[in-house]
Amino acid sequence: MPLLNLVILFANLAALVLLVSKGDASERWAAGFILLTIVSEIFVDGLTIGTWRLGIALVNAGLLAAFWILATRADRWWLIFASAVQLLIVISALMPILSGGFMVHTGIAIRLGLWTLVSLILFFGVWEACAARRLSKESFPNVQRPVPSSVP
């Protein structure tokens, strides 16, 4: 595995640990979906039609749907940004169908760059969860808050 892939993988794992430990229900659900995506891509990588990597496209579409649902139900900006980048990833996975001259390695390079952006967005999500918690406590220190429910 190339060095850049390992760096992105370990950055994602570090961000997932931080999301689970510092975030609330929406961050935990997102971390679970991302971990499921990382693991499932290993098993569906061989599912192709010509040069189209159907398995990867389906897994990425599933993560887009999960991000979209979380973004509509949680009050987190990072989920909206992650959904937007994930939409670009899904579109890049569809490029071999839309364009005959699209090379497989070009698509992989595009998705690798976009996943680097997703990794940065995950760290922004950790910051946003911590900032929201701190702001809530500082703004209304005497208000009793209900325990947050699970998002989905």
Helices and strands as residue ranges (DSSP letters): H 3-22, H 25-44, H 54-73, H 77-98, H 104-139
